[in-house]
C-alpha cells in the first residue's frame, strides 16, 4: 500500500500572526478513511484545506498522489433550486465527465438517491443533501476525497449511514479525509489525527492506539486529556514522536526530530497517562510500505539528528558526501536548546530529498512560537507557495514536485491560453449560462427582486411627478431635471440590485467549483449573460411605461436614451457583482447598498450642477457612473433646447448653472460608461480569483 498524502512539517499562520498549525507531519495511505479531530479552534479545517490543496501552508509541504481531488465543505456545496438530477448533470458537464447522464445515474444509485432525483435539492433532508454534495464530487471519480464536518447537523442514524457511504468509497480505493467533532465518527475510521490547542499534532494513528496512548476508555476522554492544566497541547505533541516509533497501530514516525529539552509536565488532572519528559529519540523502525520518498525523508531526518549530536561541521561533510541536501539554518550550526531543533529536518522537501531547506524554518524553530532561535522569511521550503514551488521544481528531479492534474486547479483554469483554453472557457460559460437561467426561473426570491425593483421606482415616479413636465409650450424645467436624474438612477438601481446577491449568496458553491477547475472569467461572464438581457427588457419597459404615463416627452431620441440607460444598468450590474464578490455574506452586501447609492445621488449633478460644485466634489463626480448617464439622457432628450425655448422663467437660470454639461456628444458618455463596465467586470474576476485561490501546485509521491 502506497501513501496517498504526505504532510511534511506543515505550519500555518493567520494574517495577524497567530499560529494555527505547528509542524504537522503525517502520512495517509491509499484507501484509508482518516478523521481529523480536536477541540474547536485547533486547526482541523485549516489542516484539511491544506491537505486538499484548497489553501497553501505558511511553511511545509503536502505531497499528493496523482488524480482528481474532491472536496465537500461544511456549508451548502450545490445549488438548492434545481432538481437533484439536473444539478448533478450541470456538475458533470462543468467537470467534462464523459457520458454525464450515465455518470449521474450511477452516483445516484450508489448513494441511494435514485428515488429523489426529481426533487429540488432544497427539499431534500439533511442527510440526503450531504449525500447529494458527495454525489457531485464523485462524478469525476476522485482518488482523494476531503469532507469538512460531513455529519454535522445529522441525527446519529443519518450520520452512521453517511459514514458507511464513505467506508464503501474507501473499499473501492478512494482515500477519504474528514473533520469531525463526533467521536463515534472517528471510531469508524482507520486512523485519526488529534489536533490540540494551538495547532499541535498530539497523535496520529488508529483509534485503538489513540485510546491506549491517551489512557482513555473512549475517544471522548481524549478531549479531557487535552484540556489539562499547564500546557498539555505541546506536551502531548512532544510525547508523540518517541511513542510513534515504539507502538503498533500508529502512523510511521514523523519526519521531524523531537523537540530538544524537557517537555512541560502535565499535572495528574490531565489524566492517568499525562505526558512526561520526552525520552531520547529511538532508532526508526523501517516500514515495508514506505515508498522511496518516505525513505529519503527519513534518511534526512536521521542525518539532521546526527548533526545535532555531533556538530554542524561533521554533519555538513557527511551530507555533502551522501548527496543529501543540508538544511539551511542561516548559521554555522543548528539551533539547539530551548530555541528549537535544527530547521532542516522540519521542513518540506526541495525536490526529491524530503525535508525542506531554505532560510525559513517551520514550527517552533522558525519562530512560530516566537521563541529564540532560527528565524526569517519563508524560503523555498514552502512547496505550496509560488516561490517555493518554483525553487522546488528547479532543485528536484522531474516527477517529484510537478503539478498533478493541473487543469483541475483554479489557477490553471484561469491561466489557460490558446485555442484549447478558450474552448474550455467557452464550454464552461455555456453550461453556467444555461444553469443560471434555469435557477433564475425557479428562484422565487430572485424573481421577486427582479420584478420588485422596477415596480418600486415606477410607483415613485407616479407619486412624485405630474404629467406634462416636458410640454414644449409650458415646460417645468425643475421637474424635467429631476425626472432625468431619477430615470438615470433607476437604471443604476436595477443593475446594482440584480448584482448585489448574485455571488455572495452562492460562495460555497463557487469555491467548490473553482476547486474543481472552473474559470473565474467564465463564471462572472455567465452571470452577465443571463442578467444583461433581463436588464435590457426592464429598461425598455421602464421607458415605455413612463412615456405612456406622460412623464417623458412625446418626441425625443429614445433609441439613444435606451442605449444610455442600458449601459448605465450594465455598469451598475458590474459594480454590484464586484461588491457581491468582495463581501463575505449577503447581509454585508445589503449594508453596502446605501453606501454605494448615496454618492450616486449627491455627486451626479442633479442636486447641485457639477460646474457649481467645489473642486473635490467635481473630482468625485468623475467616478460616478450615474453622472454620465444623467448627462447622456439630458443630451438625448434635448433639455437645453427645451429650457431655452420654453416659456418658463426657470429655464435661463438652469441653462446658466449647467453651462456646457449637456453639450457633449452622447457617444462620449457611452464610451465612459462602457469603460466603467469593463473595469468593474475585470475587478470582479480578479476578486473571485483572489478569494477562491487554491494551492498553485501539488506533488506526486
C-alpha positions as CSV (number, residue, x, y, z in Angstrom):
1,X,0.0,0.0,0.0
2,X,1.5,3.4,-1.0
3,X,1.0,6.7,0.6
4,X,-1.8,8.9,-0.9
5,X,-1.0,12.1,1.1
6,X,2.3,13.0,2.8
7,X,2.2,16.1,5.1
8,X,5.6,17.4,5.8
9,X,6.1,19.8,8.8
10,X,3.2,22.0,7.8
11,X,2.7,25.3,9.7
12,X,0.1,28.0,9.2
13,X,-0.4,31.5,10.5
14,X,-3.3,34.0,10.3
15,X,-2.8,37.4,8.8
16,X,-2.4,38.8,12.3
17,X,0.4,36.4,13.0
18,X,-1.4,33.9,15.2
19,X,-0.3,30.3,14.7
20,X,-3.0,27.9,13.6
21,X,-0.8,24.8,12.8
22,X,2.6,23.9,14.1
23,X,4.9,21.4,12.4
24,X,2.2,18.9,11.5
25,X,3.6,15.8,9.8
26,X,1.6,12.6,8.9
27,X,1.1,10.1,6.1
28,X,-2.2,8.9,4.8
29,X,-2.1,5.6,2.8
30,X,-4.2,4.7,-0.2
31,X,-7.8,3.7,0.5
32,X,-7.7,4.9,4.2
33,X,-10.5,6.6,6.0
34,X,-9.0,9.3,8.2
35,X,-10.6,11.6,10.7
36,X,-9.1,14.9,12.0
37,X,-10.4,15.6,15.5
38,X,-9.7,18.1,18.1
39,X,-11.2,21.0,20.1
40,X,-12.8,24.0,18.4
41,X,-10.1,26.3,17.0
42,X,-7.4,23.7,17.0
43,X,-7.0,23.9,13.2
44,X,-8.9,21.0,11.9
45,X,-10.5,22.7,8.8
46,X,-7.2,24.5,8.1
47,X,-5.3,21.2,8.0
48,X,-8.0,19.7,5.8
49,X,-7.8,22.6,3.4
50,X,-4.0,22.4,3.2
51,X,-4.1,18.7,2.7
52,X,-6.6,19.0,-0.1
53,X,-4.8,21.9,-1.8
54,X,-7.5,24.4,-1.2
55,X,-5.1,26.5,0.8
56,X,-1.4,26.9,0.8
57,X,0.6,26.4,4.0
58,X,2.7,29.1,5.6
59,X,5.5,26.6,5.8
60,X,6.0,22.9,4.9
61,X,4.6,20.9,2.0
62,X,1.9,18.5,1.1
63,X,2.6,15.7,-1.4
64,X,-0.5,14.1,-3.0
65,X,-0.9,11.1,-5.2
66,X,-1.9,12.0,-8.8
67,X,-5.6,12.0,-9.8
68,X,-8.7,14.0,-9.2
69,X,-9.4,15.6,-5.8
70,X,-12.9,16.0,-4.4
71,X,-13.8,18.5,-1.6
72,X,-17.1,18.9,0.2
73,X,-17.3,22.0,2.5
74,X,-19.4,22.2,5.6
75,X,-22.0,24.6,4.2
76,X,-24.0,24.4,1.0
77,X,-21.9,22.9,-1.8
78,X,-24.6,22.7,-4.6
79,X,-27.4,24.9,-5.8
80,X,-30.7,24.2,-4.0
81,X,-33.2,25.5,-6.5
82,X,-32.8,22.8,-9.2
83,X,-33.9,19.1,-9.0
84,X,-31.1,16.8,-7.9
85,X,-30.6,15.1,-11.2
86,X,-30.5,18.4,-13.1
87,X,-28.0,19.8,-10.5
88,X,-25.7,16.8,-11.0
89,X,-25.9,16.9,-14.8
90,X,-24.7,20.5,-14.7
91,X,-21.9,19.5,-12.3
92,X,-20.9,16.6,-14.6
93,X,-20.9,19.0,-17.7
94,X,-18.7,21.5,-15.8
95,X,-16.2,18.7,-14.9
96,X,-16.3,17.5,-18.5
97,X,-17.3,14.0,-17.4
98,X,-17.6,11.5,-20.2
99,X,-21.2,10.3,-20.5
100,X,-22.7,12.7,-18.0
101,X,-26.1,11.1,-18.0
102,X,-24.8,7.7,-17.2
103,X,-22.4,9.1,-14.6
104,X,-25.3,10.8,-12.8
105,X,-27.4,7.6,-12.8
106,X,-24.5,5.7,-11.4
107,X,-23.8,8.1,-8.5
108,X,-27.4,8.4,-7.6
109,X,-27.8,4.6,-7.5
110,X,-24.5,4.3,-5.5
111,X,-25.7,6.8,-2.9
112,X,-29.2,5.5,-2.7
113,X,-30.7,8.8,-4.2
114,X,-32.3,7.4,-7.3
115,X,-35.8,7.9,-5.9
116,X,-35.1,11.6,-5.1
117,X,-33.7,12.6,-8.5
118,X,-36.6,14.9,-9.4
119,X,-36.8,16.5,-6.0
120,X,-35.3,20.0,-5.7
121,X,-32.1,19.9,-3.6
122,X,-33.6,22.4,-1.2
123,X,-36.4,20.0,-0.4
124,X,-34.1,17.1,0.5
125,X,-33.5,16.1,4.1
126,X,-30.2,17.0,5.8
127,X,-28.7,13.6,5.2
128,X,-29.8,13.5,1.6
129,X,-28.3,16.9,0.9
130,X,-25.0,15.8,2.3
131,X,-25.1,12.7,0.0
132,X,-26.1,15.0,-2.9
133,X,-23.0,17.1,-2.2
134,X,-20.9,14.0,-2.2
135,X,-22.5,12.8,-5.4
136,X,-21.5,16.0,-7.2
137,X,-17.8,15.3,-6.3
138,X,-18.0,11.6,-7.1
139,X,-18.9,12.3,-10.7
140,X,-15.3,12.9,-11.5
141,X,-14.2,9.8,-9.7
142,X,-11.7,11.4,-7.3
143,X,-8.8,9.4,-5.9
144,X,-8.6,11.8,-2.9
145,X,-11.8,13.0,-1.1
146,X,-12.0,15.6,1.6
147,X,-15.0,16.5,3.7
148,X,-15.4,19.2,6.3
149,X,-17.8,18.1,9.1
150,X,-19.9,15.8,6.9
151,X,-22.1,14.6,9.7
152,X,-22.7,18.0,11.3
153,X,-26.3,18.6,11.9
154,X,-27.3,15.0,11.2
155,X,-29.0,12.7,13.7
156,X,-27.0,9.6,14.8
157,X,-28.7,7.3,12.3
158,X,-28.1,9.6,9.3
159,X,-24.6,10.2,10.5
160,X,-23.9,6.5,10.6
161,X,-25.4,6.0,7.2
162,X,-23.2,8.7,5.7
163,X,-20.1,7.1,7.4
164,X,-21.0,3.8,5.8
165,X,-21.1,5.5,2.4
166,X,-17.6,6.9,3.0
167,X,-16.4,3.5,4.1
168,X,-17.6,2.0,0.8
169,X,-15.7,4.6,-1.1
170,X,-12.5,3.6,0.7
171,X,-13.2,0.0,0.0
172,X,-13.3,1.0,-3.7
173,X,-9.9,2.6,-3.5
174,X,-10.7,6.2,-2.7
175,X,-8.7,7.9,0.1
176,X,-11.1,9.9,2.4
177,X,-10.1,12.5,4.9
178,X,-12.7,14.3,7.0
179,X,-13.0,16.5,10.1
180,X,-15.5,15.8,12.8
181,X,-16.5,16.6,16.3
182,X,-18.3,13.3,16.8
183,X,-16.2,10.6,18.5
184,X,-18.4,7.9,17.0
185,X,-17.5,9.0,13.5
186,X,-13.8,9.0,14.4
187,X,-14.1,5.5,15.8
188,X,-15.3,4.2,12.5
189,X,-12.2,5.5,10.7
190,X,-8.9,3.7,10.0
191,X,-6.8,6.4,11.6
192,X,-7.4,9.6,13.5
193,X,-5.3,12.8,13.7
194,X,-5.7,14.5,17.0
195,X,-5.0,18.3,17.0
196,X,-4.5,20.1,20.3
197,X,-4.9,23.7,21.0
198,X,-2.5,25.9,19.1
199,X,-2.3,23.5,16.2
200,X,-0.1,20.9,17.7
201,X,-0.4,17.3,16.4
202,X,-1.0,15.4,19.6
203,X,-1.5,12.0,17.9
204,X,-1.9,10.2,14.6
205,X,-2.8,6.5,14.4
206,X,-5.6,4.0,14.8
207,X,-8.5,4.8,17.2
208,X,-7.5,1.9,19.4
209,X,-3.9,3.1,19.7
210,X,-5.2,6.6,20.5
211,X,-7.2,5.3,23.4
212,X,-4.1,3.5,24.7
213,X,-1.9,6.5,24.1
214,X,-4.1,8.9,26.0
215,X,-5.1,6.4,28.6
216,X,-8.7,6.8,27.7
217,X,-11.6,4.3,27.7
218,X,-13.2,6.2,24.7
219,X,-12.3,8.9,22.3
220,X,-14.5,11.3,24.2
221,X,-12.0,11.3,27.0
222,X,-9.2,12.4,24.7
223,X,-10.7,15.9,24.8
224,X,-10.3,15.8,28.6
225,X,-6.7,14.8,28.4
226,X,-6.0,17.7,26.0
227,X,-7.8,20.2,28.3
228,X,-5.5,19.5,31.3
229,X,-3.7,22.2,33.3
230,X,-0.4,23.7,32.2
231,X,0.4,23.3,28.5
232,X,-0.9,19.8,27.6
233,X,-1.1,20.5,23.9
234,X,2.7,21.0,23.5
235,X,3.4,18.2,26.0
236,X,1.3,15.6,24.1
237,X,2.8,16.8,20.9
238,X,6.4,16.2,22.2
239,X,5.5,12.9,23.6
240,X,4.1,11.6,20.3
241,X,7.4,11.4,18.5
242,X,9.1,8.6,20.5
243,X,5.8,6.9,21.1
244,X,5.1,6.6,17.3
245,X,8.4,4.6,16.9
246,X,7.7,2.0,19.5
247,X,4.0,1.2,19.4
248,X,1.9,-0.7,16.8
249,X,-1.2,0.8,15.2
250,X,0.5,4.2,14.9
251,X,1.4,6.1,11.8
252,X,5.1,5.8,10.8
253,X,7.4,8.1,12.7
254,X,7.1,11.8,11.6
255,X,9.9,13.2,9.7
256,X,10.7,15.9,12.2
257,X,13.0,15.1,15.2
258,X,11.8,15.5,18.8
259,X,12.0,18.9,20.4
260,X,15.2,19.1,22.4
261,X,15.0,19.8,26.1
262,X,12.5,18.9,28.8
263,X,8.8,18.8,27.9
264,X,6.3,20.6,30.1
265,X,4.9,18.2,32.7
266,X,1.1,18.0,32.8
267,X,-0.4,17.6,36.2
268,X,-2.3,14.4,37.1
269,X,-5.6,16.3,36.4
270,X,-4.8,15.8,32.7
271,X,-5.4,12.0,33.1
272,X,-3.6,8.8,34.1
273,X,-1.4,8.9,31.1
274,X,-0.2,12.5,31.3
275,X,2.7,13.5,29.0
276,X,6.0,13.2,30.8
277,X,9.5,14.2,29.7
278,X,10.5,13.2,26.2
279,X,12.8,10.3,26.0
280,X,15.8,10.2,23.7
281,X,14.8,9.6,20.1
282,X,14.8,5.9,19.2
283,X,16.0,4.4,16.0
284,X,13.3,4.4,13.4
285,X,11.6,1.1,12.6
286,X,11.7,0.6,8.8
287,X,8.3,0.0,7.3
288,X,7.9,-2.1,4.2
289,X,5.1,0.1,3.0
290,X,7.3,3.2,2.9
291,X,7.8,4.5,-0.7
292,X,11.0,6.0,-1.9
293,X,10.1,9.4,-0.8
294,X,9.4,8.3,2.8
295,X,12.8,6.5,2.9
296,X,14.6,9.6,1.7
297,X,12.9,11.9,4.1
298,X,13.6,9.6,7.0
299,X,17.3,9.4,6.0
300,X,17.5,13.2,6.0
301,X,15.7,13.3,9.4
302,X,18.3,10.9,10.8
303,X,21.1,13.0,9.3
304,X,19.7,16.0,10.9
305,X,19.6,14.3,14.3
306,X,23.2,13.2,13.9
307,X,24.1,16.7,13.0
308,X,22.5,18.0,16.2
309,X,24.5,15.5,18.3
310,X,27.9,15.7,16.5
311,X,28.1,19.3,15.4
312,X,27.4,21.2,12.2
313,X,30.8,20.7,10.6
314,X,30.8,16.9,10.7
315,X,27.2,16.6,9.5
316,X,27.8,19.0,6.7
317,X,30.6,16.9,5.3
318,X,28.5,13.7,5.7
319,X,25.6,15.3,4.0
320,X,27.7,16.5,1.1
321,X,29.3,13.1,0.7
322,X,25.9,11.4,0.7
323,X,24.4,13.9,-1.8
324,X,21.7,14.8,0.7
325,X,20.8,18.5,0.8
326,X,21.9,20.1,4.1
327,X,19.3,22.1,5.9
328,X,19.9,25.8,5.6
329,X,19.8,27.2,9.1
330,X,21.1,30.6,8.4
331,X,24.0,29.8,10.8
332,X,27.0,27.5,11.0
333,X,25.2,25.0,13.2
334,X,21.7,24.0,14.0
335,X,19.6,25.8,16.6
336,X,19.6,23.8,19.8
337,X,18.4,24.0,23.3
338,X,15.2,25.9,24.1
339,X,15.2,27.6,20.8
340,X,14.0,24.5,19.0
341,X,15.6,22.0,16.7
342,X,17.6,22.5,13.5
343,X,15.4,23.8,10.8
344,X,16.3,21.4,8.0
345,X,14.7,18.2,9.1
346,X,11.5,20.0,10.0
347,X,10.9,21.5,6.6
348,X,9.4,20.1,3.4
349,X,11.3,18.7,0.5
350,X,13.0,20.8,-2.1
351,X,12.8,18.2,-4.9
352,X,13.2,14.6,-4.1
353,X,15.1,14.9,-0.9
354,X,12.3,15.2,1.5
355,X,12.6,17.7,4.4
356,X,12.9,21.2,3.2
357,X,15.8,23.6,3.1
358,X,15.6,27.3,3.0
359,X,16.1,30.3,5.2
360,X,12.8,30.0,6.9
361,X,12.2,27.0,9.1
362,X,8.8,25.9,10.1
363,X,7.3,25.2,13.5
364,X,9.0,26.4,16.7
365,X,12.4,26.7,15.2
366,X,11.0,29.0,12.5
367,X,9.7,31.4,15.1
368,X,6.1,30.1,15.1
369,X,6.2,30.2,18.8
370,X,8.1,33.4,18.8
371,X,11.0,31.6,20.5
372,X,14.6,32.5,20.2
373,X,16.5,30.6,17.5
374,X,16.5,30.5,13.8
375,X,14.0,33.0,12.2
376,X,13.5,34.5,8.8
377,X,11.2,34.9,5.9
378,X,9.6,31.9,4.1
379,X,12.0,30.3,1.7
380,X,11.8,27.6,-1.0
381,X,10.6,25.2,1.7
382,X,7.1,26.4,1.1
383,X,6.4,24.0,-1.8
384,X,2.7,25.0,-2.0
385,X,3.6,28.7,-2.3
386,X,4.5,30.1,-5.7
387,X,8.2,31.0,-4.9
388,X,8.8,27.7,-3.1
389,X,7.2,25.7,-5.9
390,X,9.4,27.3,-8.4
391,X,12.5,26.7,-6.3
392,X,11.5,23.1,-5.6
393,X,10.9,22.3,-9.3
394,X,14.3,23.8,-10.1
395,X,16.0,21.8,-7.4
396,X,14.2,18.4,-7.6
397,X,14.1,15.8,-10.3
398,X,11.2,15.6,-12.6
399,X,8.1,13.9,-11.2
400,X,8.7,14.8,-7.6
401,X,7.1,18.3,-7.4
402,X,5.2,18.6,-10.6
403,X,1.5,19.7,-10.8
404,X,-1.0,16.9,-10.6
405,X,-4.0,17.1,-12.9
406,X,-3.2,20.8,-13.3
407,X,-6.4,21.5,-15.3
408,X,-8.4,20.9,-12.1
409,X,-6.7,23.7,-10.2
410,X,-8.3,27.1,-10.3
411,X,-5.0,28.8,-11.2
412,X,-4.6,26.6,-14.2
413,X,-8.2,27.2,-15.3
414,X,-7.6,31.0,-15.1
415,X,-4.2,30.8,-16.8
416,X,-5.4,28.6,-19.7
417,X,-4.4,30.2,-23.0
418,X,-4.6,29.2,-26.7
419,X,-7.5,27.6,-28.6
420,X,-7.9,24.7,-26.1
421,X,-8.1,27.1,-23.1
422,X,-10.5,29.4,-24.9
423,X,-12.7,26.4,-26.0
424,X,-12.8,25.1,-22.4
425,X,-13.8,28.5,-21.0
426,X,-16.5,28.8,-23.7
427,X,-17.9,25.4,-22.7
428,X,-17.9,26.4,-19.1
429,X,-19.6,29.7,-19.9
430,X,-22.3,27.9,-21.9
431,X,-23.1,25.4,-19.2
432,X,-23.2,28.1,-16.5
433,X,-25.4,30.4,-18.6
434,X,-27.9,27.6,-19.0
435,X,-27.8,26.7,-15.3
436,X,-28.1,30.4,-14.2
437,X,-31.1,30.9,-16.5
438,X,-32.8,27.8,-15.1
439,X,-32.0,28.8,-11.5
440,X,-33.4,32.3,-12.1
441,X,-36.6,30.8,-13.5
442,X,-37.1,28.6,-10.4
443,X,-35.9,31.1,-7.7
444,X,-38.9,32.9,-6.3
445,X,-36.8,35.3,-4.2
446,X,-34.7,36.3,-7.2
447,X,-37.7,36.8,-9.4
448,X,-39.3,39.0,-6.7
449,X,-36.2,41.2,-6.6
450,X,-36.1,41.4,-10.4
451,X,-39.7,42.4,-10.7
452,X,-40.0,44.4,-7.5
453,X,-37.2,46.9,-8.2
454,X,-38.7,48.5,-11.3
455,X,-42.2,48.5,-9.8
456,X,-40.9,50.4,-6.8
457,X,-39.2,53.0,-9.0
458,X,-42.3,53.4,-11.2
459,X,-44.5,53.9,-8.2
460,X,-42.1,56.6,-7.0
461,X,-42.5,58.4,-10.4
462,X,-46.3,58.3,-10.2
463,X,-46.3,59.7,-6.7
464,X,-43.7,62.5,-7.2
465,X,-44.1,63.8,-10.8
466,X,-47.2,65.1,-12.6
467,X,-47.6,64.5,-16.4
468,X,-46.6,67.2,-18.9
469,X,-43.2,68.3,-17.4
470,X,-41.7,68.1,-21.0
471,X,-44.5,70.0,-22.7
472,X,-42.7,72.3,-25.1
473,X,-45.2,75.2,-24.6
474,X,-45.2,75.1,-20.9
475,X,-42.3,73.0,-19.6
476,X,-41.3,72.6,-16.0
477,X,-37.5,72.8,-16.0
478,X,-37.0,71.8,-12.4
479,X,-39.2,68.7,-12.9
480,X,-37.5,67.7,-16.1
481,X,-34.2,67.9,-14.4
482,X,-35.3,65.6,-11.6
483,X,-37.1,63.2,-13.9
484,X,-34.0,62.7,-16.0
485,X,-32.0,62.1,-12.8
486,X,-34.4,59.5,-11.4
487,X,-34.5,57.7,-14.8
488,X,-30.7,57.5,-14.7
489,X,-30.8,56.4,-11.1
490,X,-33.5,53.9,-11.8
491,X,-31.3,52.2,-14.4
492,X,-28.4,52.2,-11.9
493,X,-30.6,50.8,-9.1
494,X,-31.8,48.0,-11.3
495,X,-28.3,46.9,-12.2
496,X,-27.0,47.2,-8.7
497,X,-29.8,45.2,-7.0
498,X,-29.5,42.5,-9.7
499,X,-25.8,42.0,-9.0
500,X,-25.5,42.5,-5.2
501,X,-26.6,39.0,-4.2
502,X,-25.5,37.1,-7.3
503,X,-22.2,35.8,-6.0
504,X,-22.1,36.1,-2.2
505,X,-25.3,34.0,-1.8
506,X,-23.6,31.0,-3.5
507,X,-20.0,31.5,-2.5
508,X,-19.7,28.0,-1.1
509,X,-20.8,26.6,-4.4
510,X,-18.4,28.9,-6.3
511,X,-15.4,27.9,-4.1
512,X,-16.1,24.2,-4.6
513,X,-16.5,24.6,-8.4
514,X,-13.4,26.7,-8.7
515,X,-11.5,24.0,-6.8
516,X,-12.8,21.6,-9.5
517,X,-11.3,23.8,-12.3
518,X,-14.0,26.4,-13.1
519,X,-12.6,29.6,-14.6
520,X,-13.4,32.8,-12.9
521,X,-14.0,34.7,-16.1
522,X,-16.5,32.1,-17.4
523,X,-18.3,32.3,-14.0
524,X,-18.6,36.1,-14.0
525,X,-19.5,36.5,-17.6
526,X,-22.1,33.7,-17.3
527,X,-23.8,35.9,-14.7
528,X,-23.8,38.8,-17.1
529,X,-25.1,36.6,-20.0
530,X,-28.3,36.0,-18.0
531,X,-28.8,39.3,-16.2
532,X,-28.0,41.8,-19.1
533,X,-30.9,40.6,-21.3
534,X,-33.2,40.9,-18.3
535,X,-31.9,44.4,-17.6
536,X,-32.5,45.3,-21.3
537,X,-36.1,44.2,-21.1
538,X,-36.7,46.0,-17.8
539,X,-35.1,49.3,-19.0
540,X,-37.2,49.1,-22.2
541,X,-40.4,48.6,-20.3
542,X,-39.4,51.3,-17.9
543,X,-39.1,53.9,-20.7
544,X,-42.3,52.7,-22.4
545,X,-44.4,52.9,-19.2
546,X,-43.0,56.4,-18.3
547,X,-43.7,57.6,-21.8
548,X,-47.2,56.2,-21.7
549,X,-47.9,57.9,-18.4
550,X,-46.8,61.2,-19.7
551,X,-43.6,61.5,-17.6
552,X,-41.3,61.7,-20.6
553,X,-41.6,63.8,-23.8
554,X,-43.7,62.8,-26.7
555,X,-40.8,63.3,-29.1
556,X,-37.2,62.6,-28.2
557,X,-34.1,60.5,-29.0
558,X,-35.5,57.3,-27.5
559,X,-33.1,54.9,-29.2
560,X,-30.1,56.8,-27.8
561,X,-31.9,57.1,-24.4
562,X,-32.4,53.4,-24.3
563,X,-28.7,52.7,-25.0
564,X,-27.6,55.2,-22.4
565,X,-29.9,53.7,-19.8
566,X,-28.8,50.1,-20.6
567,X,-25.1,51.0,-20.4
568,X,-25.8,52.6,-17.0
569,X,-27.6,49.5,-15.8
570,X,-24.9,47.1,-17.0
571,X,-22.1,49.2,-15.4
572,X,-24.1,49.1,-12.2
573,X,-24.5,45.4,-12.6
574,X,-20.7,45.1,-12.8
575,X,-20.4,47.2,-9.6
576,X,-23.0,45.0,-7.9
577,X,-21.2,41.9,-8.8
578,X,-17.9,43.4,-7.6
579,X,-19.4,44.1,-4.2
580,X,-21.0,40.7,-4.1
581,X,-17.7,39.1,-4.8
582,X,-15.8,41.2,-2.2
583,X,-18.1,40.7,0.8
584,X,-18.4,37.5,2.8
585,X,-22.1,37.2,3.2
586,X,-25.4,38.6,1.8
587,X,-26.0,40.8,4.9
588,X,-22.8,42.7,4.1
589,X,-23.9,43.3,0.5
590,X,-27.2,44.7,1.8
591,X,-25.4,47.1,4.1
592,X,-23.2,48.2,1.2
593,X,-26.1,49.3,-1.0
594,X,-26.9,52.7,0.7
595,X,-23.1,53.4,1.0
596,X,-22.8,53.0,-2.8
597,X,-26.1,54.7,-3.7
598,X,-25.6,58.0,-1.7
599,X,-22.6,59.2,-3.7
600,X,-24.5,58.4,-6.9
601,X,-27.2,60.8,-5.8
602,X,-25.1,63.6,-4.3
603,X,-22.3,63.9,-7.0
604,X,-24.3,63.3,-10.2
605,X,-25.2,66.9,-10.8
606,X,-28.9,66.9,-10.3
607,X,-29.0,68.3,-6.7
608,X,-26.1,70.6,-7.4
609,X,-24.8,71.1,-11.0
610,X,-21.3,69.8,-11.5
611,X,-19.9,73.3,-12.5
612,X,-21.2,74.7,-9.2
613,X,-19.5,72.0,-7.1
614,X,-16.4,72.6,-5.1
615,X,-13.2,71.2,-6.7
616,X,-13.2,68.0,-4.6
617,X,-16.9,67.4,-5.4
618,X,-16.2,67.8,-9.1
619,X,-13.3,65.3,-9.0
620,X,-15.5,62.8,-7.1
621,X,-18.3,63.2,-9.7
622,X,-16.0,61.8,-12.4
623,X,-16.1,58.4,-10.6
624,X,-19.9,58.3,-10.6
625,X,-21.4,56.3,-13.4
626,X,-24.8,58.0,-12.8
627,X,-23.3,61.4,-13.8
628,X,-22.5,60.2,-17.3
629,X,-25.9,58.5,-17.7
630,X,-27.7,61.7,-16.4
631,X,-25.8,63.9,-18.9
632,X,-26.3,61.5,-21.7
633,X,-30.0,61.4,-21.1
634,X,-30.2,65.2,-21.0
635,X,-28.5,65.4,-24.3
636,X,-30.7,62.8,-25.9
637,X,-33.9,64.4,-24.6
638,X,-32.9,67.9,-25.7
639,X,-33.3,69.6,-22.4
640,X,-31.1,72.6,-23.4
641,X,-33.5,73.5,-26.2
642,X,-36.5,72.9,-24.0
643,X,-35.2,75.2,-21.3
644,X,-34.1,77.9,-23.7
645,X,-37.3,77.9,-25.9
646,X,-39.9,77.1,-23.3
647,X,-42.0,79.8,-21.6
648,X,-40.6,79.1,-18.1
649,X,-38.7,81.7,-16.1
650,X,-36.6,78.8,-14.6
651,X,-35.1,77.8,-18.0
652,X,-32.5,80.5,-18.3
653,X,-31.1,80.1,-14.7
654,X,-30.8,76.3,-15.2
655,X,-29.0,76.8,-18.5
656,X,-26.6,79.1,-16.8
657,X,-25.9,76.8,-13.9
658,X,-25.3,73.7,-16.1
659,X,-23.3,75.5,-18.7
660,X,-22.0,73.0,-21.3
661,X,-22.9,70.0,-19.3
662,X,-25.3,68.6,-21.9
663,X,-23.4,69.8,-25.0
664,X,-21.1,66.7,-25.1
665,X,-21.9,64.1,-27.8
666,X,-23.8,61.2,-26.2
667,X,-21.3,58.7,-27.8
668,X,-18.7,60.0,-25.4
669,X,-20.9,59.2,-22.4
670,X,-21.4,55.7,-23.9
671,X,-17.7,55.2,-24.1
672,X,-17.2,56.3,-20.5
673,X,-20.0,54.0,-19.2
674,X,-18.5,51.1,-21.3
675,X,-15.1,51.8,-19.7
676,X,-16.7,51.6,-16.2
677,X,-18.4,48.4,-17.2
678,X,-15.2,46.7,-18.3
679,X,-13.3,47.9,-15.2
680,X,-16.0,46.6,-12.9
681,X,-16.2,43.2,-14.5
682,X,-12.4,42.8,-14.7
683,X,-12.2,43.7,-11.0
684,X,-14.9,41.2,-10.2
685,X,-13.0,38.5,-11.9
686,X,-9.8,39.4,-10.1
687,X,-11.6,39.4,-6.7
688,X,-13.1,36.0,-7.5
689,X,-9.7,34.6,-8.3
690,X,-8.2,36.0,-5.2
691,X,-10.9,34.8,-2.8
692,X,-11.0,31.3,-4.3
693,X,-7.3,30.8,-4.9
694,X,-6.1,27.3,-4.2
695,X,-2.6,25.9,-3.8
696,X,-0.8,26.5,-7.1
697,X,0.9,23.2,-7.2
698,X,0.7,19.7,-5.8
699,X,3.2,16.9,-6.0
700,X,3.4,13.3,-6.8
701,X,4.9,10.9,-4.4
